[in-house]
Amino acid sequence: MSRASPREGRRGGWGKPRHTLYPAALAVESDSDLHSQKTAMSSQPNQSLIDGIRCLQYLVSSGRAIGCRELARLMGINTTRVNRLLMSMASIGLTMQDEQRRYLPGPGIHALAAQAIRGSELFSRALPQLERLAPRDIVVALGVLWEDQVIYIWHSVPGSQTSQALAGYHMLPAWQSVIGMSLLAAETDAALIPRFSPEQWQQLAPHVAQQRQQGRVIWHHDDGEVSMAQPVGAHHAALAFAGMWNIDEQSIQSRLAALTALNGKLLDMS
């Protein structure tokens, strides 16, 4: 009788079928382990999706045409990966290129922006309150954090129109913003310190501590300006007053009371 080949053996030519070679309990345990591994894998963040969203946000926030290398440097990832992401987004109209092959937001970004505004409860419900109640003689701002930058949903200055106040202000590093200081306080010092230089942390630390202890930040700038901020509840945003120059303590407390009252109107949305 000729000897079976190894391939035949794996099909049963060498004797018992595979399921008889292992105890049933071990087979069940293996299935369980496989299920656990699949569950763990499915719960992992999708890095490609994360990088694509970050890439689009950096592009839109730059306010100008930007090349792949510069964008990759800002994001801290490979240039080839950034180029592939931008080309993928160009295929659905979210990005486009100029004559120098630098990237710009594409026409699809307008549809995305309109959908985002419509889908944002904070934006749609805060806007009427800010239009009606925000003081007109100082800076009033509503912002959120993104990658240690403050993104302004509303930023009005004395004499500005509503159209100018809507998302009309550039990003600002969180350590330079009273809104950023107020929102960063939700994180631990251990999480924050590695992300900032010693000089930046020196400015941040007392204001972060103030937010944690008193539920608000009042920042006395070296040039005489006073700014203040409070978080807007579960919306992960903060409301701020700024542009108040050389005011006394009584005026500070009066402005703080007005900030708290306006913030209360925004908190009523939740």
C-alpha positions as CSV (number, residue, x, y, z in Angstrom):
1,M,0.0,0.0,0.0
2,S,1.4,3.4,-0.9
3,R,1.9,5.9,1.8
4,A,-0.4,8.9,1.9
5,S,0.9,12.3,1.0
6,P,1.1,15.0,3.7
7,R,-1.7,16.9,1.9
8,E,-4.0,13.8,2.1
9,G,-3.0,13.4,5.7
10,R,-4.4,16.9,6.6
11,R,-7.6,15.9,5.0
12,G,-7.8,12.7,7.1
13,G,-5.6,10.3,5.0
14,W,-3.4,9.8,8.0
15,G,-6.1,8.7,10.4
16,K,-8.5,10.7,12.6
17,P,-10.3,13.9,11.5
18,R,-9.0,17.1,13.1
19,H,-11.8,17.5,15.5
20,T,-11.0,14.2,17.3
21,L,-7.4,15.3,17.9
22,Y,-8.4,17.9,20.5
23,P,-10.5,17.8,23.6
24,A,-13.9,19.5,23.2
25,A,-13.2,21.8,26.1
26,L,-10.0,23.1,24.4
27,A,-11.9,23.6,21.2
28,V,-14.5,25.7,23.0
29,E,-11.8,27.7,24.8
30,S,-10.1,28.4,21.4
31,D,-13.4,29.7,20.0
32,S,-13.8,31.9,23.0
33,D,-10.3,33.2,22.7
34,L,-10.8,33.9,19.0
35,H,-14.0,35.8,19.8
36,S,-12.2,37.9,22.5
37,Q,-9.5,38.7,20.0
38,K,-12.0,39.8,17.4
39,T,-13.8,41.9,20.0
40,A,-10.6,43.6,21.0
41,M,-9.6,44.3,17.4
42,S,-13.0,45.7,16.6
43,S,-12.8,48.1,19.6
44,Q,-9.5,49.6,18.5
45,P,-9.7,53.0,16.9
46,N,-9.4,53.1,13.1
47,Q,-6.2,55.0,12.6
48,S,-6.8,55.6,8.9
49,L,-10.1,57.3,9.7
50,I,-8.5,59.3,12.5
51,D,-5.6,60.5,10.2
52,G,-8.1,61.4,7.4
53,I,-10.2,63.6,9.7
54,R,-7.1,65.2,11.2
55,C,-5.7,65.9,7.8
56,L,-8.9,67.6,6.7
57,Q,-9.0,69.7,9.9
58,Y,-5.4,70.8,9.5
59,L,-6.0,71.7,5.9
60,V,-9.2,73.7,6.6
61,S,-7.6,75.4,9.6
62,S,-4.5,76.5,7.7
63,G,-6.5,79.2,5.8
64,R,-4.2,78.8,2.7
65,A,-3.0,76.4,0.1
66,I,-0.6,73.9,1.7
67,G,1.7,71.2,0.4
68,C,1.8,67.6,1.5
69,R,5.2,67.9,3.2
70,E,4.2,70.8,5.3
71,L,0.9,69.1,6.2
72,A,2.7,65.9,7.1
73,R,5.1,67.9,9.3
74,L,2.2,69.5,11.1
75,M,0.5,66.2,11.7
76,G,3.6,64.3,12.5
77,I,3.0,61.5,10.0
78,N,4.5,60.2,6.7
79,T,4.3,62.4,3.6
80,T,3.2,59.6,1.4
81,R,0.3,58.8,3.8
82,V,-0.8,62.4,3.8
83,N,-0.7,62.5,0.0
84,R,-2.8,59.4,-0.3
85,L,-5.4,60.8,2.2
86,L,-5.6,64.1,0.3
87,M,-6.0,62.4,-3.0
88,S,-8.8,60.2,-1.6
89,M,-10.6,63.2,-0.2
90,A,-10.2,65.0,-3.6
91,S,-12.0,62.1,-5.2
92,I,-15.1,63.0,-3.3
93,G,-14.7,66.8,-3.6
94,L,-13.4,67.6,-0.1
95,T,-10.0,68.8,-1.3
96,M,-8.6,70.2,-4.5
97,Q,-5.2,71.4,-5.9
98,D,-4.0,74.7,-7.2
99,E,-1.5,75.3,-10.0
100,Q,1.5,74.5,-7.7
101,R,-0.2,71.2,-6.7
102,R,-0.8,72.5,-3.2
103,Y,-4.0,71.5,-1.5
104,L,-7.1,73.6,-0.6
105,P,-10.5,72.7,0.7
106,G,-12.7,71.5,-2.1
107,P,-16.3,72.4,-2.9
108,G,-17.5,69.4,-0.9
109,I,-16.3,71.1,2.3
110,H,-19.3,73.5,2.0
111,A,-21.8,70.7,2.2
112,L,-19.9,69.1,5.1
113,A,-19.8,72.5,6.9
114,A,-23.5,73.0,6.5
115,Q,-24.3,69.5,7.7
116,A,-22.0,69.9,10.7
117,I,-23.7,73.2,11.7
118,R,-27.1,71.6,11.3
119,G,-26.0,68.6,13.4
120,S,-24.4,70.7,16.2
121,E,-26.8,71.3,19.0
122,L,-24.3,73.7,20.6
123,F,-24.0,75.8,17.5
124,S,-27.7,75.9,16.5
125,R,-29.0,76.6,20.0
126,A,-26.2,78.9,21.3
127,L,-26.3,81.3,18.4
128,P,-29.7,82.9,19.1
129,Q,-28.7,83.4,22.8
130,L,-25.4,85.0,21.9
131,E,-27.0,87.2,19.2
132,R,-29.6,88.4,21.7
133,L,-27.7,88.6,25.0
134,A,-23.9,88.9,24.4
135,P,-22.5,92.3,25.6
136,R,-21.6,94.5,22.6
137,D,-18.9,96.6,24.3
138,I,-16.3,93.7,24.9
139,V,-15.1,90.6,23.2
140,V,-17.4,87.6,23.6
141,A,-16.2,84.1,22.5
142,L,-17.4,80.6,22.5
143,G,-14.8,77.9,21.7
144,V,-13.9,74.3,21.8
145,L,-10.6,72.4,22.0
146,W,-9.0,70.4,19.2
147,E,-5.4,69.1,19.5
148,D,-4.5,71.7,22.1
149,Q,-5.9,74.5,19.9
150,V,-9.0,76.6,20.5
151,I,-11.5,76.6,17.6
152,Y,-13.9,79.5,17.9
153,I,-17.5,78.9,17.2
154,W,-18.4,82.5,18.0
155,H,-16.0,85.5,18.4
156,S,-17.5,88.9,18.5
157,V,-15.8,92.3,19.0
158,P,-17.4,95.7,19.7
159,G,-19.2,96.8,16.6
160,S,-19.0,93.5,14.7
161,Q,-21.9,91.9,12.9
162,T,-23.2,88.4,13.5
163,S,-21.8,87.2,10.2
164,Q,-18.3,88.3,11.4
165,A,-18.7,86.6,14.7
166,L,-19.5,83.2,13.3
167,A,-16.4,81.1,13.2
168,G,-14.6,84.2,11.9
169,Y,-11.5,84.0,14.2
170,H,-8.4,81.9,13.6
171,M,-7.3,79.1,15.9
172,L,-5.3,80.0,19.0
173,P,-2.9,77.7,21.0
174,A,-4.8,76.6,24.1
175,W,-2.1,78.0,26.4
176,Q,-2.6,81.5,25.0
177,S,-6.4,81.4,25.4
178,V,-8.5,81.8,28.5
179,I,-11.0,79.3,26.9
180,G,-8.1,76.8,26.4
181,M,-7.1,77.2,30.0
182,S,-10.6,76.6,31.2
183,L,-11.1,73.5,29.1
184,L,-7.6,72.0,29.7
185,A,-8.4,71.9,33.5
186,A,-10.5,68.8,32.9
187,E,-7.3,66.8,32.3
188,T,-4.7,65.9,34.9
189,D,-1.4,67.6,35.2
190,A,0.3,64.3,34.3
191,A,-1.5,64.4,31.0
192,L,-0.9,68.0,30.3
193,I,2.7,68.7,31.3
194,P,4.3,66.5,28.5
195,R,2.4,68.5,25.8
196,F,3.7,71.9,26.7
197,S,7.1,73.6,27.1
198,P,8.2,74.7,30.6
199,E,7.4,78.3,29.7
200,Q,3.9,77.4,28.4
201,W,3.2,75.3,31.4
202,Q,4.3,78.1,33.7
203,Q,1.6,80.3,32.2
204,L,-1.0,77.6,32.1
205,A,-0.6,75.9,35.5
206,P,-2.0,78.7,37.9
207,H,-5.0,79.2,35.6
208,V,-5.7,75.5,35.3
209,A,-5.6,75.3,39.1
210,Q,-7.9,78.3,39.3
211,Q,-10.5,76.6,37.1
212,R,-10.4,73.4,39.1
213,Q,-10.8,75.2,42.4
214,Q,-13.3,78.0,41.5
215,G,-15.0,76.8,38.4
216,R,-13.8,79.7,36.2
217,V,-10.6,81.4,35.0
218,I,-9.8,85.1,35.4
219,W,-6.6,86.1,33.6
220,H,-4.9,89.4,34.3
221,H,-2.6,89.9,31.3
222,D,0.6,91.8,31.6
223,D,-0.7,94.6,29.3
224,G,-3.6,95.4,31.5
225,E,-6.3,93.3,29.8
226,V,-8.6,91.1,31.8
227,S,-10.2,88.0,30.3
228,M,-12.4,85.3,31.9
229,A,-14.0,82.0,31.0
230,Q,-16.3,79.3,32.2
231,P,-17.0,75.8,30.8
232,V,-20.4,75.3,29.1
233,G,-21.4,72.0,30.8
234,A,-21.5,68.8,28.8
235,H,-20.9,70.6,25.5
236,H,-17.1,70.5,26.0
237,A,-17.0,74.2,25.2
238,A,-16.2,77.3,27.1
239,L,-17.7,80.9,27.1
240,A,-15.3,83.8,27.5
241,F,-15.3,87.6,28.0
242,A,-12.2,89.5,27.0
243,G,-11.0,92.9,25.8
244,M,-11.6,94.5,29.2
245,W,-8.7,96.9,30.0
246,N,-7.5,98.2,33.3
247,I,-10.7,97.6,35.2
248,D,-11.1,97.5,38.9
249,E,-12.2,94.6,41.1
250,Q,-15.8,95.7,41.3
251,S,-16.0,95.8,37.5
252,I,-14.4,92.4,37.3
253,Q,-17.0,90.9,39.6
254,S,-19.8,92.6,37.7
255,R,-18.5,91.2,34.4
256,L,-18.1,87.7,36.0
257,A,-21.7,87.8,37.1
258,A,-22.8,88.7,33.6
259,L,-20.6,85.8,32.2
260,T,-22.2,83.4,34.6
261,A,-25.7,84.6,33.7
262,L,-25.1,84.2,30.0
263,N,-23.4,80.8,30.5
264,G,-26.5,79.8,32.5
265,K,-28.6,80.5,29.4
266,L,-26.4,78.2,27.3
267,L,-26.4,75.5,30.0
268,D,-30.2,75.5,29.8
269,M,-29.9,74.0,26.4
270,S,-28.7,70.7,27.8
